[in-house]
């Protein structure tokens, strides 16, 4: 009897814990893994870059199974003093292509930026700003306060 692949085993484990989103999949390079994710009941979430053509973005929106992750800027992830215009542009483009929720990440760093994005998209993904608070020794309380502040900004925007 053939052994299941590591990917198949991982997908089964994700399904067993109630599902998960797999970020970073590609349209062409991971067709087998995308099919395996579908069969295992694991939602795939693909990244949509601001440089993508409308045709490619439409294919990403069609292929993603939970929500669309709009990449807010080109470059290295990390906190930014200002929100890149490309974050709002990709949000508008994706919202025009799909009824699925569109979340924008990469370059969203604070309450004001989250609110600005939420005026166009369905939500935000914030990583670096949260991780910095943890690395600075803030612990769960600082992380919780930061997330609560982001949430307040999102609520005020909607």
Residue, then its C-alpha position, 0 to 999 in steps of 0.5 A: x500500500x502506498x504511503x500518503x504524501x506529506x502534503x496529503x497527510x498535512x491536509x487531512x490533519x488540517x481538515x480534522x481540526x476544522x479547516x484552515x486556509x493555505x496561503x501562498x498557493x499558486x494557480x499553476x505550480x500547485x494544481x495537485x495540492x489545490x485539488x488535494x486541498x479541495x478533496x480534504x475540505x481545506x480552504x485555499x487562499x491565494x495571494x493576489x499581487x497588485x501587478x497581476x493582470x485583470x485576467x490573472x486576478x479573476x482566475x485567482x478569485x475563482x480558485x481561492x476557496x475562502x477569501x482573497x488575500x490582496x497583497x497591498x504593496x510590492x516589496x518586503x513585509x513590515x510596518x509602514x508609516x503610510x499606507x501604499x496607494x497600491x493597497x487601495x488599488x488592489x482592493x478596488x480591483x479585487x472587489x470588482x472581480x469577486x463576491x468573496x471577501x477581500x482582505x488586504x495585507x502587507x503594509x497595513x500597520x496601524x488603526x488608521x491604515x486598517x480603517x482606510x483599507x476597510x473603506x474599500x475591502x472587507x478586512x485587513x491582515x496585519x502581521x509585522x506590527x503585531x509581531x513587533x509588539x511581541x518581540x519588544x516584550x509586550x506579551x499577550x496583553x500588548x498584542x490584545x490591546x493592539x488587536x483591539x485598537x485595530x478592531x476599533x479602527x475597523x468598526x469606526x470605518x464601517 
